[in-house]
Amino acid sequence: MRCFVRPWVSRRVVVLSTMLLVALAGPTWADEAPPLVRARHAIESLDYVTARAALTEALDAGTNGPDELAEIYLLMGMVSSSLGDPAAGTDAFSRLLEISPKANLVAGTSPKIAKPFAAASELFKTREPLRVTTETSVLPPTITVVVASDPMAMVASARVAVVADGKPEQVLQGTGTDRIQVALPNGKRLEARVTVLDAHGNRLVELPEPIVIEGAEEPTPVQPVTITPPPPPPPPSPRPLYAQWWLWGGVSVVLAGTATGFGFAARSSGRDLDALNADSVHHDFQEAKDIEARIHRDALLANIGFGAAGAAAIASAILFVTQMHASSQERRVTTVRPVPIRGGASVTLEVPF
């Protein structure tokens, strides 16, 4: 009998000692355990009030991935339903089904929990679960997260971890609900991983494959092109004196004046000849011959003078016109000017008329 009791007593002492150690260590473990772990243990102990507080703390922490987030909403739905709040239970189950459409309750779950879950399931018969797609742009490098379906309005922002040309990873973030645009750095090759977050910072969606963008280099600024216009033509050398229009104009005037003088002299000699012929009885034939010769000489010189004056006048006119034309050509210089424009430069050609 003594041998039978001792082992029983010994086992009881061991059990009591273990329970005492757990009791002594319990508060420290409960304080240090993650809130989701504390919520699990509280549910196992049917302490739903403590479990609800721990689940709220776990959700607010914002450090959960899609799997942890699905468990939090599952346990929230169970706890809220068990505490007599079916509306909160349905909301939690709806969020669960949005991020994990295949989630289900174990067989034999209490109707108090099963009914809110069934209501959430009925809701998603007509609604699509959470679905996002991405769009990319090369210049400027951008990733746009397109929220194609989010019936519970859980999406709040998107985070992009990008590696540009092997440099250290950069984490960029953008906010929005329908289209979330995140600007990326420039680079020859960008590798970006996209994560969709809720309002607490929890990861709703983690795209498994990186998005690769190539050719997103910053465009090289176009250097302005400087076009040096050709130097203006050298001024023409001044004309020699004999090629000046005014000289030949003066010669024309002098010759015309001289020819006019000879013309008057010939006319005067003609009157003298007429007077001599009228009084021929007092004059001999030789005098008439002399006057006639003088008339022919003066007339010839007048004709020569007028002809030379006309030639000089024509030469003066030609020289005047050519000189004025040359002066106008000097003023009418064709110029080429560079004009900077966006993305390069253009050239303007100025041709005077």
C-alpha positions in Angstrom: 0.0 0.0 0.0 2.8 2.4 0.9 4.5 1.6 -2.4 1.2 2.4 -4.4 0.6 5.8 -2.7 4.1 7.2 -3.0 4.1 7.2 -6.8 0.6 8.9 -6.7 1.7 11.4 -4.3 4.8 12.0 -6.3 2.8 12.6 -9.5 0.4 14.9 -7.7 3.3 17.0 -6.3 4.8 17.2 -9.8 1.5 18.4 -11.3 1.0 20.9 -8.6 4.6 22.2 -8.9 4.1 22.5 -12.7 0.9 24.4 -12.3 2.6 26.7 -9.7 5.4 27.4 -12.1 3.0 28.2 -15.0 1.0 30.4 -12.7 4.1 32.3 -11.6 5.4 32.6 -15.1 1.9 33.3 -16.6 1.8 37.1 -16.3 5.2 37.6 -17.8 4.4 35.3 -20.8 1.1 37.0 -21.3 2.7 40.5 -21.4 5.5 39.5 -23.8 3.5 37.2 -26.2 2.4 38.7 -29.5 -1.3 39.9 -29.4 -2.4 37.3 -31.9 -0.9 34.5 -29.8 -2.6 35.9 -26.7 -5.9 36.1 -28.6 -5.6 32.4 -29.5 -5.0 31.4 -25.9 -7.8 33.6 -24.7 -10.3 32.0 -27.1 -9.1 28.5 -26.0 -9.9 29.7 -22.4 -13.3 31.1 -23.7 -12.2 34.6 -22.5 -13.7 36.4 -25.5 -13.4 39.9 -24.1 -9.7 39.5 -23.6 -9.5 37.9 -27.1 -11.3 40.8 -28.7 -8.9 43.3 -27.1 -5.9 41.3 -28.2 -7.2 41.0 -31.8 -7.8 44.7 -32.0 -4.2 45.3 -30.8 -2.9 42.8 -33.4 -4.8 44.6 -36.2 -3.7 48.0 -35.2 0.0 46.9 -35.0 0.0 46.9 -38.9 2.7 44.3 -39.1 0.6 41.4 -40.4 0.8 39.7 -43.8 -2.2 38.3 -45.7 -2.3 35.0 -43.8 -2.1 36.6 -40.3 -4.7 39.2 -41.4 -7.0 36.4 -42.5 -6.7 34.7 -39.1 -7.3 37.9 -37.3 -10.6 38.5 -39.2 -11.6 34.9 -38.7 -11.1 35.1 -35.0 -12.7 38.5 -34.8 -15.8 37.1 -36.5 -15.9 34.2 -34.1 -15.4 36.4 -31.0 -17.9 39.1 -32.0 -20.5 36.4 -32.8 -19.9 34.6 -29.6 -20.3 37.9 -27.7 -23.7 38.5 -29.3 -22.7 41.0 -32.0 -23.7 39.3 -35.3 -23.3 42.5 -37.3 -19.6 42.9 -36.2 -19.2 39.1 -36.8 -20.6 39.4 -40.4 -18.3 42.4 -41.1 -15.2 40.6 -39.9 -16.1 37.4 -41.9 -16.7 39.6 -45.0 -13.2 41.1 -44.7 -11.9 37.5 -44.2 -13.6 36.4 -47.4 -12.4 39.4 -49.4 -8.7 38.5 -48.8 -9.2 34.7 -48.5 -12.2 33.6 -50.6 -11.7 29.9 -49.8 -11.9 30.4 -46.0 -14.5 28.3 -44.2 -15.5 27.2 -40.8 -14.9 23.8 -39.3 -17.8 21.4 -39.3 -19.9 21.5 -36.2 -19.3 25.2 -35.5 -21.9 26.8 -33.3 -24.9 28.3 -35.1 -24.2 31.5 -33.3 -21.0 31.8 -35.3 -22.1 30.0 -38.4 -25.0 32.4 -39.2 -22.9 35.6 -39.5 -20.4 33.6 -41.6 -23.3 32.4 -43.9 -24.4 36.0 -44.2 -20.9 37.1 -45.3 -20.7 34.2 -47.7 -24.1 35.2 -49.2 -22.8 38.7 -49.7 -19.8 37.4 -51.8 -22.0 35.4 -54.1 -22.6 38.7 -56.0 -19.3 40.4 -55.2 -15.7 39.7 -56.4 -13.0 39.4 -53.7 -10.0 41.7 -53.5 -8.3 41.9 -56.9 -5.6 44.3 -58.0 -3.6 44.8 -61.2 -0.6 46.9 -62.1 0.3 49.3 -64.9 3.8 50.5 -65.7 5.2 53.5 -67.4 8.8 53.9 -68.6 9.2 57.6 -69.0 8.7 58.8 -66.4 9.1 55.4 -64.5 5.9 54.8 -62.7 3.9 51.9 -61.3 0.2 52.3 -60.9 -1.7 49.9 -58.7 -5.3 49.5 -60.1 -7.8 48.3 -57.5 -10.2 46.3 -59.7 -12.3 45.0 -56.8 -12.4 46.0 -53.1 -16.0 45.5 -51.8 -15.1 46.2 -48.2 -12.9 49.2 -49.1 -9.9 47.8 -47.3 -7.2 49.2 -49.6 -5.6 52.4 -48.4 -2.1 52.6 -49.9 0.6 50.7 -51.9 4.2 50.2 -51.1 6.9 49.6 -53.8 10.3 48.3 -52.9 12.5 49.0 -55.9 16.1 48.3 -56.9 17.5 50.5 -59.6 20.6 49.3 -61.4 21.8 47.2 -58.5 21.8 50.1 -56.0 20.4 49.8 -52.5 16.7 49.1 -52.3 14.4 52.1 -52.0 10.9 51.8 -50.4 8.3 54.1 -51.9 4.7 54.5 -51.1 1.5 56.0 -52.6 -2.0 56.4 -51.2 -5.4 56.0 -52.9 -8.3 53.7 -53.3 -8.9 53.1 -57.0 -5.6 54.0 -58.7 -2.5 54.3 -56.6 0.4 55.8 -58.6 4.0 55.5 -57.3 6.8 57.3 -59.0 10.1 55.3 -59.4 13.7 56.4 -59.7 15.4 56.5 -63.1 17.6 53.6 -64.2 18.5 51.2 -67.0 16.8 48.3 -65.1 14.3 48.6 -62.3 13.1 45.6 -60.2 10.1 46.5 -58.1 8.0 44.5 -55.7 4.5 45.7 -55.0 2.5 45.4 -51.7 -1.0 46.6 -51.1 -1.7 47.9 -47.6 -4.8 48.6 -45.5 -5.4 51.6 -43.3 -3.3 50.1 -40.5 -0.4 49.2 -42.7 -1.1 45.5 -42.8 -0.2 43.7 -46.1 -3.4 42.8 -47.9 -1.7 41.6 -51.1 1.9 40.8 -51.8 2.6 40.4 -55.6 4.9 37.3 -55.8 6.8 38.3 -58.9 8.9 41.4 -59.2 8.0 43.9 -61.9 10.9 44.7 -64.2 11.1 48.0 -66.1 14.0 48.6 -68.5 15.1 51.7 -70.3 13.8 54.1 -67.7 17.0 56.2 -67.8 16.7 59.9 -67.3 16.8 61.5 -70.7 20.1 63.2 -71.6 19.5 66.9 -71.9 19.9 68.2 -75.4 22.8 70.6 -75.6 21.8 73.7 -77.5 23.3 73.8 -81.0 25.2 77.0 -81.7 25.3 77.8 -85.4 27.7 80.5 -86.3 26.4 82.6 -89.2 28.7 83.1 -92.1 30.7 86.4 -91.8 29.2 89.2 -93.9 30.9 89.8 -97.2 33.6 92.4 -97.2 32.6 95.9 -98.3 33.3 96.5 -101.9 36.4 98.5 -102.6 35.6 102.1 -103.6 35.3 102.7 -107.3 38.2 104.6 -109.1 37.6 108.2 -110.0 37.0 107.4 -113.7 34.1 105.0 -112.6 32.3 107.6 -110.6 28.9 108.5 -112.0 29.1 112.1 -110.9 32.4 112.6 -112.9 30.7 111.5 -116.1 27.7 113.5 -115.3 29.8 116.6 -115.0 31.6 115.8 -118.3 28.2 115.4 -119.9 27.1 118.9 -118.6 30.4 120.5 -119.8 30.2 118.9 -123.2 26.5 119.8 -123.6 27.4 123.4 -122.7 30.2 123.5 -125.2 28.1 122.0 -127.9 25.4 124.6 -127.2 28.0 127.3 -127.6 29.1 126.0 -130.9 25.5 125.7 -132.0 24.9 129.4 -131.1 28.1 130.3 -133.0 26.9 128.4 -136.1 23.5 130.1 -135.9 25.2 133.5 -135.6 27.5 132.8 -138.6 24.4 131.8 -140.5 22.8 135.2 -139.9 26.1 136.8 -141.0 26.0 134.8 -144.2 22.4 135.9 -144.9 23.4 139.5 -144.3 26.4 139.2 -146.6 24.3 137.6 -149.4 21.8 140.5 -149.1 24.6 143.0 -149.6 26.7 140.9 -152.0 27.6 143.8 -154.2 29.8 145.2 -151.5 31.4 141.8 -150.6 33.4 139.3 -152.6 32.8 135.6 -152.9 35.7 134.6 -150.6 34.1 136.2 -147.6 31.0 134.2 -148.2 33.1 131.1 -148.4 34.9 131.8 -145.1 31.6 132.4 -143.3 30.2 129.1 -144.8 33.2 127.2 -143.7 32.9 128.6 -140.2 29.2 127.6 -140.1 30.1 124.0 -141.1 32.9 123.9 -138.5 30.7 125.2 -135.6 27.8 122.9 -136.6 30.1 119.9 -136.7 31.6 120.7 -133.3 28.1 121.2 -131.8 27.0 117.8 -133.1 30.1 116.2 -131.8 29.7 117.9 -128.4 26.0 116.9 -128.1 26.9 113.3 -129.1 29.7 113.1 -126.5 27.5 114.8 -123.9 24.8 112.1 -124.5 27.3 109.3 -124.3 28.7 110.7 -121.0 25.2 111.1 -119.7 24.4 107.5 -120.5 27.6 106.4 -118.8 26.8 108.4 -115.8 23.3 106.9 -115.5 24.7 103.4 -115.8 27.3 104.0 -113.1 24.7 105.6 -110.9 22.3 102.7 -111.2 25.0 100.0 -110.6 26.3 101.8 -107.6 22.9 102.1 -106.0 22.3 98.4 -106.7 25.5 97.4 -105.1 24.6 99.5 -102.0 21.2 97.8 -101.7 22.9 94.4 -102.0 25.1 95.2 -99.0 22.1 96.0 -96.9 20.2 92.9 -98.1 22.3 90.2 -96.3 20.9 86.7 -95.8 21.3 85.7 -92.1 21.0 82.3 -90.3 20.0 82.4 -86.7 19.8 79.4 -84.2 16.6 79.3 -82.2 16.5 77.0 -79.1 13.3 75.0 -78.7 12.1 72.3 -76.3 14.0 69.1 -76.9 16.6 70.6 -79.3 17.1 73.6 -81.6 16.0 74.9 -84.9 17.4 77.3 -87.5 15.8 80.3 -89.0 16.8 81.7 -92.4 16.2 85.4 -93.0 16.2 86.4 -96.6 15.5 90.1 -97.3 13.5 91.0 -100.5 
